Amino acid sequence: MNPLDRKLTTVFKTLTNRSSLDTKPQNALKDFRELRSRVVDSDLLQTLDGLVANFSAAPTEQTKPAAPEAFKVIMELRQRGYVEAPALLFLHWRDVMMVQKLEDVLPIAPDAASLEIWRKASRVPAKELEIGFLVDPATAYTTVAADWLLLHAKPEQVQPVLELFLERKERPKALLPWAEALVPALKKDKRGNLLELILCHHSADKGRLATLAEVMRLNRKLLLNAVEHLPVILCKKEAPHEGVFFVQELFANLLNTQGAEREFVTAGLARLGCGILIQDRRGPQADAVLGMIAEASRRLRNLTTDETIQSRTWVLENLVASAEPMDGNIHVTIIGARQLALALEKAALGFAAKDILTATARNLGLTLIGKKAEAVSYNPLQHEDVVGGMLPGDNACIDEPGWALGQDVVVRAKVNKGESNV
């Protein structure tokens, strides 16, 4: 979206909603002058000046363009990344648009809402549009027809178009990108029917499931919707085969979150687990997701040592987790206690605290993760990025080794960007 889109829309809305008694709204014109100074395209400036001059005139002196001119103005804005402003113009000129043919309106309609305005004004049955658009899904994807289908057709009918979105197919510049176009449809999915359809239909296609998870992960409302609907979907008899994979992708950034985001995401994961537990029944997929949540909770406990982050972290745990076998690796036994006592003796003799603690940790079964100055490939499950900005697989250098107990990472190794020879 063009960064000036929303402000220009506000200006247009203020000017076009004036009553006949209003004087020229000075604030809107002032905003337009400021906005105008940031537009460098001379052709667009001429168009905007004409629109504002017309909208600023007395209502009786305002004119509406003929269809060719209206089409030209709307397309000019769309091609420059504006969405909301041309949509408002489409609505303002709906009496001009309603008498146009579908084949003329479809290429210039700014969004699905504009197309729906035309459909209702023209009294075209929704089913007629749906059938016509689905004849050629690939063509529909290059217009707002695809966006309209996602919002107004039944989920099971839009599979061919939906697949194009989930394959991240590029769209014409004047349209919403594939990810942004999916958001309204997923927000409208109040009962989780679309989510269930995608999970079950594409359960063997991890690429498409990862795409869906990415879109939902980056939008708080969508993540909440997923957490609300997934327990029911995962506990059905025909649960999606890749339920665990989808949940893992949905919470892929869990360990890297901080502050309010950490609180929101971890609470969401705990809420998902609670939702599964209170279902009447659950099968292998639901149990597997609960296992994944338990593992994530354990990692969060092991890797979250900062008190501030701990206060914003929520986990789902069963009390039995604290009653694991006393095997010397999980709890301090008499052997472990003896090692701690030896450490205290050495401390009294003046040994360096770090050396004492390192030896004690090794004797208690902990193992080092990496060595100081070692070049590694960044893995957020084992390494803590002390600077920020690193992505999995990036070259890194260990500043301070971490610690692990068996397969569990207790403290991640601290790393920064560096050359890797791995």
PAKEZA-644234 format. One record per residue (C-alpha): residue number from 1; residue in three letters; x, y, z. Coordinates in pm, 1 decimal. Layout:
<pts>
@seq NUM; type ALA; u X; v Y; w Z
...
</pts>
This chain:
<pts>
@seq 1; type MET; u 0.0; v 0.0; w 0.0
@seq 2; type ASN; u 117.1; v 349.7; w -76.8
@seq 3; type PRO; u 205.1; v 524.5; w 253.6
@seq 4; type LEU; u -6.7; v 825.6; w 151.1
@seq 5; type ASP; u -314.5; v 613.3; w 76.7
@seq 6; type ARG; u -487.6; v 640.5; w 413.7
@seq 7; type LYS; u -428.6; v 1013.5; w 446.5
@seq 8; type LEU; u -555.1; v 1081.9; w 94.1
@seq 9; type THR; u -862.0; v 867.8; w 169.3
@seq 10; type THR; u -932.9; v 1076.5; w 480.7
@seq 11; type VAL; u -911.0; v 1395.9; w 275.0
@seq 12; type PHE; u -1148.9; v 1258.3; w 10.3
@seq 13; type LYS; u -1389.3; v 1127.3; w 276.2
@seq 14; type THR; u -1402.1; v 1461.4; w 456.4
@seq 15; type LEU; u -1463.4; v 1654.7; w 134.8
@seq 16; type THR; u -1722.4; v 1418.1; w -13.5
@seq 17; type ASN; u -1924.6; v 1382.5; w 308.8
@seq 18; type ARG; u -1990.5; v 1754.8; w 352.0
@seq 19; type SER; u -2347.2; v 1874.9; w 375.4
@seq 20; type SER; u -2472.9; v 2163.9; w 167.3
@seq 21; type LEU; u -2434.2; v 2398.0; w 467.6
@seq 22; type ASP; u -2067.2; v 2322.5; w 529.5
@seq 23; type THR; u -1797.9; v 2563.8; w 429.3
@seq 24; type LYS; u -1477.7; v 2432.3; w 278.8
@seq 25; type PRO; u -1322.0; v 2209.4; w 545.5
@seq 26; type GLN; u -995.3; v 2389.8; w 602.3
@seq 27; type ASN; u -832.0; v 2104.8; w 792.9
@seq 28; type ALA; u -882.4; v 1864.6; w 502.5
@seq 29; type LEU; u -737.1; v 2113.9; w 256.3
@seq 30; type LYS; u -443.0; v 2176.7; w 487.7
@seq 31; type ASP; u -381.0; v 1801.1; w 506.7
@seq 32; type PHE; u -397.6; v 1780.7; w 129.6
@seq 33; type ARG; u -138.8; v 2054.4; w 85.8
@seq 34; type GLU; u 97.9; v 1866.5; w 316.6
@seq 35; type LEU; u 27.9; v 1539.9; w 135.7
@seq 36; type ARG; u 67.0; v 1706.0; w -203.0
@seq 37; type SER; u 420.3; v 1816.9; w -116.8
@seq 38; type ARG; u 519.4; v 1451.5; w -88.3
@seq 39; type VAL; u 386.8; v 1349.3; w -432.2
@seq 40; type VAL; u 656.5; v 1368.9; w -699.8
@seq 41; type ASP; u 454.9; v 1234.5; w -995.1
@seq 42; type SER; u 338.1; v 1537.3; w -1196.0
@seq 43; type ASP; u 59.1; v 1347.0; w -1373.7
@seq 44; type LEU; u -77.9; v 1221.0; w -1043.3
@seq 45; type LEU; u -54.1; v 1571.6; w -893.7
@seq 46; type GLN; u -266.6; v 1707.9; w -1176.0
@seq 47; type THR; u -527.5; v 1436.0; w -1116.5
@seq 48; type LEU; u -535.4; v 1492.4; w -739.8
@seq 49; type ASP; u -562.0; v 1870.6; w -779.3
@seq 50; type GLY; u -861.6; v 1823.4; w -1007.8
@seq 51; type LEU; u -1034.5; v 1586.0; w -767.3
@seq 52; type VAL; u -982.1; v 1807.0; w -463.3
@seq 53; type ALA; u -1093.5; v 2118.2; w -650.5
@seq 54; type ASN; u -1413.3; v 1940.8; w -755.4
@seq 55; type PHE; u -1483.2; v 1796.5; w -408.5
@seq 56; type SER; u -1413.6; v 2134.4; w -245.8
@seq 57; type ALA; u -1673.1; v 2314.3; w -454.6
@seq 58; type ALA; u -2026.8; v 2367.4; w -335.7
@seq 59; type PRO; u -2231.0; v 2046.3; w -369.3
@seq 60; type THR; u -2440.6; v 2198.1; w -647.7
@seq 61; type GLU; u -2125.4; v 2281.3; w -844.1
@seq 62; type GLN; u -1960.4; v 1941.4; w -815.6
@seq 63; type THR; u -1954.7; v 1712.8; w -1117.6
@seq 64; type LYS; u -1910.5; v 1340.5; w -1163.9
@seq 65; type PRO; u -1695.5; v 1207.2; w -1446.3
@seq 66; type ALA; u -1812.7; v 991.5; w -1731.2
@seq 67; type ALA; u -1716.7; v 625.8; w -1709.5
@seq 68; type PRO; u -1394.4; v 648.1; w -1917.3
@seq 69; type GLU; u -1258.9; v 932.5; w -1704.3
@seq 70; type ALA; u -1362.4; v 761.6; w -1379.2
@seq 71; type PHE; u -1191.4; v 441.0; w -1490.4
@seq 72; type LYS; u -876.4; v 634.2; w -1579.4
@seq 73; type VAL; u -856.3; v 811.5; w -1241.5
@seq 74; type ILE; u -915.0; v 494.1; w -1040.3
@seq 75; type MET; u -659.7; v 294.8; w -1237.8
@seq 76; type GLU; u -405.7; v 577.6; w -1212.7
@seq 77; type LEU; u -426.4; v 561.9; w -834.4
@seq 78; type ARG; u -424.2; v 182.1; w -823.0
@seq 79; type GLN; u -111.9; v 155.6; w -1035.5
@seq 80; type ARG; u 67.8; v 376.4; w -784.4
@seq 81; type GLY; u -15.0; v 154.7; w -488.9
@seq 82; type TYR; u -329.7; v 327.9; w -364.0
@seq 83; type VAL; u -613.9; v 99.0; w -254.4
@seq 84; type GLU; u -842.8; v 278.1; w -7.1
@seq 85; type ALA; u -856.9; v 607.9; w -198.5
@seq 86; type PRO; u -969.1; v 455.1; w -532.1
@seq 87; type ALA; u -1214.4; v 233.1; w -341.3
@seq 88; type LEU; u -1371.9; v 545.7; w -189.4
@seq 89; type LEU; u -1392.2; v 705.3; w -535.5
@seq 90; type PHE; u -1554.5; v 388.8; w -672.6
@seq 91; type LEU; u -1817.7; v 413.8; w -397.5
@seq 92; type HIS; u -1867.8; v 788.2; w -453.2
@seq 93; type TRP; u -1919.5; v 726.4; w -826.1
@seq 94; type ARG; u -2130.4; v 410.5; w -782.4
@seq 95; type ASP; u -2414.6; v 550.8; w -994.5
@seq 96; type VAL; u -2164.2; v 576.0; w -1280.8
@seq 97; type MET; u -2025.3; v 227.9; w -1212.8
@seq 98; type MET; u -2355.2; v 42.7; w -1175.3
@seq 99; type VAL; u -2448.2; v 86.2; w -1541.6
@seq 100; type GLN; u -2116.3; v -55.6; w -1662.9
@seq 101; type LYS; u -2063.2; v -413.8; w -1775.4
@seq 102; type LEU; u -1875.5; v -660.1; w -1555.6
@seq 103; type GLU; u -1594.1; v -698.5; w -1808.0
@seq 104; type ASP; u -1534.8; v -321.3; w -1789.9
@seq 105; type VAL; u -1562.2; v -288.6; w -1411.1
@seq 106; type LEU; u -1361.3; v -595.9; w -1311.9
@seq 107; type PRO; u -1018.5; v -473.1; w -1436.4
@seq 108; type ILE; u -1046.6; v -143.7; w -1246.6
@seq 109; type ALA; u -1232.6; v -240.7; w -928.0
@seq 110; type PRO; u -991.2; v -154.7; w -642.1
@seq 111; type ASP; u -1098.3; v -429.3; w -402.2
@seq 112; type ALA; u -1357.3; v -698.9; w -332.0
@seq 113; type ALA; u -1583.9; v -450.6; w -152.0
@seq 114; type SER; u -1597.9; v -232.9; w -464.8
@seq 115; type LEU; u -1694.0; v -531.7; w -677.4
@seq 116; type GLU; u -1965.9; v -621.1; w -426.4
@seq 117; type ILE; u -2097.2; v -262.6; w -443.4
@seq 118; type TRP; u -2124.0; v -296.8; w -820.9
@seq 119; type ARG; u -2292.3; v -638.7; w -793.9
@seq 120; type LYS; u -2559.2; v -517.3; w -553.5
@seq 121; type ALA; u -2622.6; v -193.7; w -745.0
@seq 122; type SER; u -2646.5; v -388.7; w -1071.9
@seq 123; type ARG; u -2854.9; v -664.2; w -907.7
@seq 124; type VAL; u -2638.3; v -943.8; w -1037.1
@seq 125; type PRO; u -2686.1; v -1270.1; w -839.4
@seq 126; type ALA; u -2380.2; v -1365.6; w -634.3
@seq 127; type LYS; u -2401.7; v -1724.1; w -760.8
@seq 128; type GLU; u -2379.6; v -1599.2; w -1117.6
@seq 129; type LEU; u -2055.7; v -1415.3; w -1040.9
@seq 130; type GLU; u -1915.2; v -1713.7; w -852.6
@seq 131; type ILE; u -1979.2; v -1957.1; w -1137.2
@seq 132; type GLY; u -1835.1; v -1719.8; w -1393.8
@seq 133; type PHE; u -1518.3; v -1648.8; w -1197.6
@seq 134; type LEU; u -1447.0; v -2014.4; w -1121.5
@seq 135; type VAL; u -1447.5; v -2107.8; w -1490.1
@seq 136; type ASP; u -1092.7; v -1970.1; w -1510.3
@seq 137; type PRO; u -930.9; v -1945.9; w -1163.2
@seq 138; type ALA; u -596.8; v -1827.0; w -1303.7
@seq 139; type THR; u -761.8; v -1525.9; w -1469.2
@seq 140; type ALA; u -970.0; v -1455.7; w -1159.4
@seq 141; type TYR; u -647.2; v -1446.1; w -956.4
@seq 142; type THR; u -523.2; v -1151.8; w -1165.3
@seq 143; type THR; u -826.2; v -939.9; w -1069.5
@seq 144; type VAL; u -1027.8; v -867.6; w -754.5
@seq 145; type ALA; u -1251.5; v -1157.5; w -860.0
@seq 146; type ALA; u -1024.1; v -1385.5; w -654.1
@seq 147; type ASP; u -1052.1; v -1156.6; w -350.4
@seq 148; type TRP; u -1430.8; v -1150.2; w -391.9
@seq 149; type LEU; u -1448.0; v -1530.0; w -412.9
@seq 150; type LEU; u -1252.9; v -1570.1; w -89.0
@seq 151; type LEU; u -1502.7; v -1346.9; w 89.5
@seq 152; type HIS; u -1833.9; v -1447.4; w -68.0
@seq 153; type ALA; u -1810.3; v -1804.1; w -200.4
@seq 154; type LYS; u -1828.2; v -2117.7; w 14.4
@seq 155; type PRO; u -1482.8; v -2245.4; w 118.7
@seq 156; type GLU; u -1516.6; v -2574.5; w -66.4
@seq 157; type GLN; u -1588.7; v -2386.6; w -390.4
@seq 158; type VAL; u -1278.8; v -2166.4; w -386.0
@seq 159; type GLN; u -1014.2; v -2437.9; w -364.4
@seq 160; type PRO; u -865.6; v -2370.1; w -712.7
@seq 161; type VAL; u -821.3; v -1999.5; w -635.9
@seq 162; type LEU; u -710.3; v -2060.6; w -278.9
@seq 163; type GLU; u -429.4; v -2284.4; w -400.7
@seq 164; type LEU; u -286.0; v -1997.5; w -604.4
@seq 165; type PHE; u -274.6; v -1777.6; w -293.6
@seq 166; type LEU; u -110.7; v -2051.5; w -85.6
@seq 167; type GLU; u 148.2; v -2106.0; w -359.5
@seq 168; type ARG; u 245.6; v -1738.1; w -316.3
@seq 169; type LYS; u 176.8; v -1660.6; w -681.5
@seq 170; type GLU; u 258.2; v -1302.4; w -775.9
@seq 171; type ARG; u -31.1; v -1074.2; w -858.9
@seq 172; type PRO; u -52.7; v -756.5; w -1069.9
@seq 173; type LYS; u 92.8; v -453.2; w -895.3
@seq 174; type ALA; u -246.4; v -282.8; w -863.8
@seq 175; type LEU; u -385.8; v -570.0; w -653.3
@seq 176; type LEU; u -327.3; v -661.5; w -291.5
@seq 177; type PRO; u -31.0; v -902.1; w -255.8
@seq 178; type TRP; u -127.8; v -1266.0; w -195.9
@seq 179; type ALA; u -66.3; v -1250.1; w 182.0
@seq 180; type GLU; u -268.4; v -930.8; w 237.4
@seq 181; type ALA; u -552.5; v -1066.4; w 24.1
@seq 182; type LEU; u -579.3; v -1377.2; w 243.2
@seq 183; type VAL; u -617.7; v -1180.2; w 567.5
@seq 184; type PRO; u -978.9; v -1053.5; w 518.9
@seq 185; type ALA; u -1103.1; v -1401.5; w 427.5
@seq 186; type LEU; u -932.8; v -1559.6; w 728.9
@seq 187; type LYS; u -1072.0; v -1289.7; w 959.0
@seq 188; type LYS; u -1421.4; v -1357.8; w 826.1
@seq 189; type ASP; u -1379.0; v -1729.9; w 896.3
@seq 190; type LYS; u -1573.4; v -1712.6; w 1225.0
@seq 191; type ARG; u -1638.6; v -2087.3; w 1248.4
@seq 192; type GLY; u -1301.2; v -2208.2; w 1125.4
@seq 193; type ASN; u -1446.9; v -2373.5; w 814.2
@seq 194; type LEU; u -1187.8; v -2223.4; w 580.0
@seq 195; type LEU; u -902.9; v -2309.5; w 817.2
@seq 196; type GLU; u -1023.5; v -2668.9; w 848.8
@seq 197; type LEU; u -1065.2; v -2702.0; w 473.8
@seq 198; type ILE; u -708.4; v -2586.3; w 410.3
@seq 199; type LEU; u -558.7; v -2805.0; w 684.5
@seq 200; type CYS; u -739.7; v -3118.2; w 573.3
@seq 201; type HIS; u -715.6; v -3063.4; w 198.8
@seq 202; type HIS; u -347.3; v -2968.8; w 206.1
@seq 203; type SER; u -240.6; v -3188.8; w 495.9
@seq 204; type ALA; u 25.7; v -3351.5; w 278.5
@seq 205; type ASP; u 154.7; v -3022.5; w 136.9
@seq 206; type LYS; u 380.6; v -2867.9; w 399.2
@seq 207; type GLY; u 464.6; v -2572.2; w 179.2
@seq 208; type ARG; u 105.0; v -2451.9; w 165.5
@seq 209; type LEU; u 52.6; v -2518.3; w 535.8
@seq 210; type ALA; u 367.4; v -2317.7; w 614.7
@seq 211; type THR; u 231.3; v -2031.4; w 403.1
@seq 212; type LEU; u -97.9; v -2033.2; w 591.1
@seq 213; type ALA; u 81.9; v -2047.6; w 927.4
@seq 214; type GLU; u 302.6; v -1752.3; w 831.2
@seq 215; type VAL; u 3.4; v -1535.4; w 738.7
@seq 216; type MET; u -176.5; v -1621.1; w 1064.0
@seq 217; type ARG; u 134.0; v -1587.4; w 1281.3
@seq 218; type LEU; u 195.3; v -1230.1; w 1167.0
@seq 219; type ASN; u -156.5; v -1112.5; w 1252.6
@seq 220; type ARG; u -272.5; v -1121.0; w 1615.8
@seq 221; type LYS; u -640.4; v -1157.1; w 1532.9
@seq 222; type LEU; u -570.7; v -1445.6; w 1296.5
@seq 223; type LEU; u -349.2; v -1617.7; w 1552.7
@seq 224; type LEU; u -629.7; v -1589.2; w 1807.9
@seq 225; type ASN; u -876.2; v -1731.4; w 1554.3
@seq 226; type ALA; u -644.4; v -2026.2; w 1492.3
@seq 227; type VAL; u -605.4; v -2095.0; w 1864.3
@seq 228; type GLU; u -984.2; v -2082.4; w 1900.0
@seq 229; type HIS; u -1062.3; v -2322.8; w 1613.9
@seq 230; type LEU; u -767.6; v -2564.9; w 1616.8
@seq 231; type PRO; u -874.6; v -2766.6; w 1925.9
@seq 232; type VAL; u -1198.5; v -2869.5; w 1754.3
@seq 233; type ILE; u -1026.2; v -2940.5; w 1422.4
@seq 234; type LEU; u -743.7; v -3142.0; w 1579.5
@seq 235; type CYS; u -982.9; v -3351.0; w 1791.5
@seq 236; type LYS; u -1205.5; v -3461.1; w 1502.8
@seq 237; type LYS; u -1197.2; v -3818.7; w 1383.9
@seq 238; type GLU; u -1053.1; v -3709.0; w 1049.0
@seq 239; type ALA; u -798.6; v -3466.9; w 1193.6
@seq 240; type PRO; u -535.0; v -3328.0; w 952.5
@seq 241; type HIS; u -225.0; v -3548.2; w 934.3
@seq 242; type GLU; u 14.3; v -3254.8; w 964.5
@seq 243; type GLY; u -148.9; v -3095.1; w 1268.9
@seq 244; type VAL; u 175.8; v -3088.2; w 1467.4
@seq 245; type PHE; u 366.0; v -2938.8; w 1174.8
@seq 246; type PHE; u 110.5; v -2661.1; w 1135.3
@seq 247; type VAL; u 117.9; v -2575.2; w 1506.7
@seq 248; type GLN; u 499.6; v -2574.4; w 1501.4
@seq 249; type GLU; u 495.8; v -2334.7; w 1207.0
@seq 250; type LEU; u 229.2; v -2121.2; w 1372.1
@seq 251; type PHE; u 454.7; v -2074.3; w 1678.0
@seq 252; type ALA; u 786.6; v -2087.4; w 1491.7
@seq 253; type ASN; u 918.2; v -1767.2; w 1653.5
@seq 254; type LEU; u 813.1; v -1863.3; w 2005.0
@seq 255; type LEU; u 1159.9; v -1869.4; w 2162.6
@seq 256; type ASN; u 1266.1; v -1541.4; w 2004.6
@seq 257; type THR; u 973.0; v -1334.2; w 2131.4
@seq 258; type GLN; u 1009.4; v -1071.9; w 2403.2
@seq 259; type GLY; u 795.1; v -838.7; w 2611.6
@seq 260; type ALA; u 426.7; v -813.4; w 2526.7
@seq 261; type GLU; u 474.7; v -1033.9; w 2221.3
@seq 262; type ARG; u 620.0; v -1311.2; w 2441.4
@seq 263; type GLU; u 319.1; v -1284.6; w 2673.1
@seq 264; type PHE; u 69.8; v -1295.7; w 2386.9
@seq 265; type VAL; u 228.3; v -1583.3; w 2194.8
@seq 266; type THR; u 301.2; v -1807.3; w 2494.2
@seq 267; type ALA; u -47.5; v -1747.2; w 2635.1
@seq 268; type GLY; u -185.7; v -1841.6; w 2293.2
@seq 269; type LEU; u 5.6; v -2169.5; w 2294.2
@seq 270; type ALA; u -115.0; v -2247.3; w 2646.7
@seq 271; type ARG; u -470.2; v -2160.1; w 2540.2
@seq 272; type LEU; u -442.3; v -2402.8; w 2249.2
@seq 273; type GLY; u -338.8; v -2680.6; w 2485.9
@seq 274; type CYS; u -626.1; v -2604.9; w 2723.5
@seq 275; type GLY; u -867.8; v -2605.5; w 2431.8
@seq 276; type ILE; u -756.5; v -2954.7; w 2332.2
@seq 277; type LEU; u -776.7; v -3085.8; w 2688.4
@seq 278; type ILE; u -1139.6; v -2982.7; w 2736.1
@seq 279; type GLN; u -1263.5; v -3149.4; w 2416.7
@seq 280; type ASP; u -1488.3; v -3452.9; w 2460.4
@seq 281; type ARG; u -1241.2; v -3671.9; w 2277.9
@seq 282; type ARG; u -903.3; v -3648.3; w 2115.1
@seq 283; type GLY; u -704.5; v -3865.8; w 1878.9
@seq 284; type PRO; u -340.0; v -3915.2; w 1784.2
@seq 285; type GLN; u -302.2; v -3572.4; w 1621.2
@seq 286; type ALA; u -434.3; v -3387.9; w 1925.1
@seq 287; type ASP; u -212.6; v -3592.4; w 2158.6
@seq 288; type ALA; u 87.4; v -3521.8; w 1937.4
@seq 289; type VAL; u 16.2; v -3148.1; w 1952.6
@seq 290; type LEU; u -9.7; v -3169.0; w 2332.5
@seq 291; type GLY; u 330.4; v -3340.4; w 2332.9
@seq 292; type MET; u 472.1; v -3062.7; w 2119.3
@seq 293; type ILE; u 327.4; v -2800.8; w 2357.3
@seq 294; type ALA; u 480.6; v -2983.9; w 2655.1
@seq 295; type GLU; u 820.1; v -2986.8; w 2481.9
@seq 296; type ALA; u 788.5; v -2616.6; w 2398.1
@seq 297; type SER; u 700.5; v -2544.2; w 2762.7
@seq 298; type ARG; u 1009.1; v -2729.4; w 2881.0
@seq 299; type ARG; u 1230.0; v -2535.6; w 2641.3
@seq 300; type LEU; u 1077.1; v -2208.5; w 2754.3
@seq 301; type ARG; u 1157.4; v -2294.1; w 3115.8
@seq 302; type ASN; u 1512.5; v -2396.3; w 3029.3
@seq 303; type LEU; u 1590.7; v -2099.0; w 2806.6
@seq 304; type THR; u 1410.3; v -1820.1; w 2990.5
@seq 305; type THR; u 1641.0; v -1707.1; w 3268.5
@seq 306; type ASP; u 1573.1; v -1333.5; w 3265.1
@seq 307; type GLU; u 1317.0; v -1243.7; w 3534.6
@seq 308; type THR; u 1152.8; v -976.8; w 3319.9
@seq 309; type ILE; u 1097.3; v -1223.4; w 3036.6
@seq 310; type GLN; u 985.9; v -1489.7; w 3283.7
@seq 311; type SER; u 711.4; v -1255.7; w 3405.3
@seq 312; type ARG; u 575.6; v -1234.5; w 3048.8
@seq 313; type THR; u 600.7; v -1608.9; w 2974.3
@seq 314; type TRP; u 315.5; v -1857.6; w 3015.0
@seq 315; type VAL; u 338.6; v -2235.3; w 2984.0
@seq 316; type LEU; u 97.2; v -2526.5; w 3001.2
@seq 317; type GLU; u 215.4; v -2806.4; w 3228.4
@seq 318; type ASN; u 76.8; v -3118.4; w 3389.4
@seq 319; type LEU; u 174.1; v -3163.5; w 3754.1
@seq 320; type VAL; u 314.1; v -3506.9; w 3679.0
@seq 321; type ALA; u 598.0; v -3331.0; w 3497.6
@seq 322; type SER; u 750.7; v -3247.1; w 3835.3
@seq 323; type ALA; u 751.4; v -3609.5; w 3947.2
@seq 324; type GLU; u 998.4; v -3757.2; w 3699.6
@seq 325; type PRO; u 1225.1; v -4048.3; w 3808.8
@seq 326; type MET; u 1507.0; v -3947.7; w 4040.7
@seq 327; type ASP; u 1780.3; v -4071.9; w 3808.0
@seq 328; type GLY; u 2052.0; v -3820.8; w 3894.1
@seq 329; type ASN; u 2003.3; v -3627.8; w 3570.0
@seq 330; type ILE; u 1673.1; v -3459.8; w 3639.1
@seq 331; type HIS; u 1691.7; v -3404.4; w 4018.7
@seq 332; type VAL; u 1980.3; v -3364.3; w 4261.9
@seq 333; type THR; u 2042.5; v -3703.1; w 4422.5
@seq 334; type ILE; u 2293.2; v -3789.0; w 4694.4
@seq 335; type ILE; u 2562.3; v -3795.2; w 4424.2
@seq 336; type GLY; u 2463.7; v -3452.5; w 4302.9
@seq 337; type ALA; u 2449.7; v -3322.6; w 4659.3
@seq 338; type ARG; u 2801.5; v -3457.0; w 4718.0
@seq 339; type GLN; u 2925.3; v -3267.1; w 4411.1
@seq 340; type LEU; u 2770.0; v -2946.9; w 4538.3
@seq 341; type ALA; u 2932.2; v -2998.4; w 4878.4
@seq 342; type LEU; u 3273.6; v -3048.5; w 4709.3
@seq 343; type ALA; u 3215.8; v -2726.4; w 4516.8
@seq 344; type LEU; u 3155.0; v -2540.1; w 4842.1
@seq 345; type GLU; u 3479.8; v -2680.4; w 4985.4
@seq 346; type LYS; u 3675.9; v -2565.3; w 4680.0
@seq 347; type ALA; u 3518.5; v -2221.7; w 4702.0
@seq 348; type ALA; u 3638.2; v -2196.1; w 5062.3
@seq 349; type LEU; u 3990.2; v -2282.2; w 4941.9
@seq 350; type GLY; u 3984.6; v -1990.9; w 4697.6
@seq 351; type PHE; u 3927.9; v -2169.6; w 4367.0
@seq 352; type ALA; u 3774.8; v -1955.4; w 4089.6
@seq 353; type ALA; u 3396.1; v -1966.3; w 4101.2
@seq 354; type LYS; u 3362.5; v -2028.2; w 3728.5
@seq 355; type ASP; u 3597.7; v -2327.0; w 3737.1
@seq 356; type ILE; u 3413.7; v -2473.3; w 4037.0
@seq 357; type LEU; u 3071.8; v -2431.8; w 3875.7
@seq 358; type THR; u 3192.8; v -2570.9; w 3543.4
@seq 359; type ALA; u 3331.3; v -2884.5; w 3707.7
@seq 360; type THR; u 3015.5; v -2923.6; w 3918.1
@seq 361; type ALA; u 2790.5; v -2884.2; w 3615.6
@seq 362; type ARG; u 2983.5; v -3152.1; w 3426.5
@seq 363; type ASN; u 2965.2; v -3388.0; w 3724.3
@seq 364; type LEU; u 2588.7; v -3335.9; w 3743.0
@seq 365; type GLY; u 2547.5; v -3447.0; w 3381.4
@seq 366; type LEU; u 2545.4; v -3114.3; w 3197.5
@seq 367; type THR; u 2735.3; v -3078.7; w 2870.9
@seq 368; type LEU; u 2875.1; v -2768.4; w 2703.7
@seq 369; type ILE; u 2717.5; v -2628.4; w 2389.7
@seq 370; type GLY; u 3004.5; v -2505.9; w 2175.8
@seq 371; type LYS; u 3335.3; v -2348.3; w 2271.7
@seq 372; type LYS; u 3431.7; v -1984.0; w 2306.9
@seq 373; type ALA; u 3524.4; v -1828.2; w 1968.7
@seq 374; type GLU; u 3398.3; v -2136.8; w 1783.1
@seq 375; type ALA; u 3239.9; v -2067.1; w 1442.6
@seq 376; type VAL; u 2891.9; v -2215.9; w 1413.3
@seq 377; type SER; u 2576.3; v -2200.8; w 1206.4
@seq 378; type TYR; u 2314.8; v -2002.7; w 1402.5
@seq 379; type ASN; u 2039.7; v -2220.6; w 1550.5
@seq 380; type PRO; u 1794.8; v -2025.0; w 1772.6
@seq 381; type LEU; u 1720.9; v -2339.5; w 1974.1
@seq 382; type GLN; u 2087.0; v -2365.4; w 2081.4
@seq 383; type HIS; u 2219.1; v -2013.6; w 2035.2
@seq 384; type GLU; u 2117.2; v -1673.8; w 2176.5
@seq 385; type ASP; u 2175.1; v -1382.6; w 1939.1
@seq 386; type VAL; u 2321.4; v -1117.3; w 2171.3
@seq 387; type VAL; u 2319.1; v -844.4; w 1905.6
@seq 388; type GLY; u 1997.4; v -918.5; w 1717.4
@seq 389; type GLY; u 1904.5; v -958.0; w 1352.2
@seq 390; type MET; u 2042.2; v -1307.0; w 1288.8
@seq 391; type LEU; u 1847.3; v -1567.8; w 1093.6
@seq 392; type PRO; u 1873.8; v -1948.5; w 1124.2
@seq 393; type GLY; u 2172.8; v -2072.2; w 925.8
@seq 394; type ASP; u 2366.9; v -1745.0; w 945.5
@seq 395; type ASN; u 2736.6; v -1761.3; w 1027.9
@seq 396; type ALA; u 2797.0; v -1698.3; w 1397.1
@seq 397; type CYS; u 3074.2; v -1695.2; w 1655.4
@seq 398; type ILE; u 3029.1; v -1816.7; w 2012.5
@seq 399; type ASP; u 3091.9; v -1554.4; w 2281.9
@seq 400; type GLU; u 2995.8; v -1777.7; w 2573.3
@seq 401; type PRO; u 2923.0; v -2153.7; w 2562.8
@seq 402; type GLY; u 2580.9; v -2279.6; w 2666.6
@seq 403; type TRP; u 2471.3; v -2583.7; w 2865.8
@seq 404; type ALA; u 2251.8; v -2883.9; w 2789.0
@seq 405; type LEU; u 2112.3; v -3168.5; w 2995.8
@seq 406; type GLY; u 2069.3; v -3462.9; w 2764.0
@seq 407; type GLN; u 1851.9; v -3344.3; w 2475.7
@seq 408; type ASP; u 1731.1; v -3037.9; w 2665.6
@seq 409; type VAL; u 1903.0; v -2703.4; w 2620.0
@seq 410; type VAL; u 1930.2; v -2540.4; w 2963.5
@seq 411; type VAL; u 2116.4; v -2223.6; w 2864.1
@seq 412; type ARG; u 2175.8; v -2128.2; w 2503.0
@seq 413; type ALA; u 2525.0; v -2036.6; w 2390.2
@seq 414; type LYS; u 2561.9; v -1660.5; w 2339.0
@seq 415; type VAL; u 2667.8; v -1576.3; w 1982.6
@seq 416; type ASN; u 2718.0; v -1282.6; w 1752.7
@seq 417; type LYS; u 2767.3; v -1250.2; w 1378.6
@seq 418; type GLY; u 3089.1; v -1402.9; w 1255.4
@seq 419; type GLU; u 3251.2; v -1621.5; w 991.9
@seq 420; type SER; u 3163.2; v -1989.7; w 995.2
@seq 421; type ASN; u 3365.8; v -2280.3; w 871.9
@seq 422; type VAL; u 3089.8; v -2534.5; w 930.1
</pts>
